[in-house]
């Protein structure tokens, strides 16, 4: 079937099909790589945001430690706490708490007795002397280890970033003091403004989960089942589209100071830029593919022309030679080292050989023409000689007819002579008896003998003359013709 398609079309189609196959293979591969790169970039950005959130928590907790240290360093505070003078301690620290509320937006400020008993809550003055050891690990460790402790922890007033330090009076450990900074909506608003990402904290509730704080539209993009799976330790990632924007979502459990999951933190980043970059890359790849196909077709066309043109020239030359109109002195361009140059060189050798043969045939034709003219002249002479011989043959035939008549006459005479001789023999036998009759016959014998001799002489003369005639006009004129 391919033999019915021109080579130029085959080259163009082959190149186009090959490029299309290459693009069909490369395009999905490149798009898959771009998608993987985009997903890895989004995952890395979300992971960085999660680390940034954790770092912000740790940083805020360290800030709470510093505030606690500064708040408890006032004159008489340690002494009042050591003397268990709640009223004096409240009088000394309440103005500090109010000032810190306005400056640092602190939510909690309290003192604990070892190991974890609330002594004074400046944020709730009416509640004290309750045991916190069952859920306030920071207070327990601060009093037991007598070292500062900080972290995210849930307490009576809710979830907060707490900084707990041991308190000493006259180098004696007397308890601990705590400052809790807000981990509510303000913290997440600050995080969103700082990093440009939306975040939310979902904590377990009686009927599933409740949103503790959020900057995400509609609070969350996760279902209760998905939140429950993340609460069990899984990491959830997805992509959602809202209007003209596309978002990448990651949800991970957030741990409290004790290492137990406190809730689910949900992070969202705007991936519209990634989507637009992916679409632009797709468009560029398609455009490059189309341009590559067009350039491939152009190159295939030029390549086909460079191959077809010499082949067409060779075919035309062979066609002209076959039709008898070819110029055997014309030569193809055999410069180069490719197969077409070899073909042109072989064609030139072929035409040169044919040209040489034609020259030899032309020379032989001239010689043959001269020989034909000579043969024609010889044929004319032969024809004239044949006519002459025909005429002489007619004469011979006439002579032969005459000779035949003479021979017939001689034969008749010989018959008569034979008859006479027989009669003579009979007469000789009956000589004595018929002597008188024989005597009369002998008298007549001279006349008969003379007649027989005359006939014999005439016969010999005719035979000799006929032989001479034949020798002169038949044998000798014909012999030169055969000898030539």
Secondary structure, 3 states (H helix, E strand, C coil): CHHHCCHHHHHHHHHHHHHHHHHHHHHHHHHHHHHHHHHHHHHHHHHHHHHHHHHHHHHHHHHHHHHHHHHCCCCCHHHHHHCCCHHHHHHHHHHHHHHHHHHHCEEEEEEEECCCEEEEECCCCCCCCCECCCCCHHHHHHHHHCCCEEEEEEECCEEEEEEEEEEEECCEEEEEEEEEEECCHHHHHHHHHHHCCEEEEEEEECCEEEEEEECCCCCCCCCHHHHHHHHCCCCEEEEEEECCEEEEEEEEEEECCCCCEEEEEEEEEECHHHHHHHHHHHHHHHHHHHHHHHHHHHHHHHHHHHHHHHHHHHHHHHHHHHHCCCCCCCCCCCCCCCHHHHHHHHHHHHHHHHHHHHHHHHHHHHHHHHHHHHHHHHHHHHHHHHHHHHHHHHHHHHHHHHHHHHHHHHHHHHHHHHHHHHHHHHHHHCCCCCHHHHHHHHHHHHHHHHHHHHHHHHHHHHHHHHHHHHHHHHHHHHHHHHHC
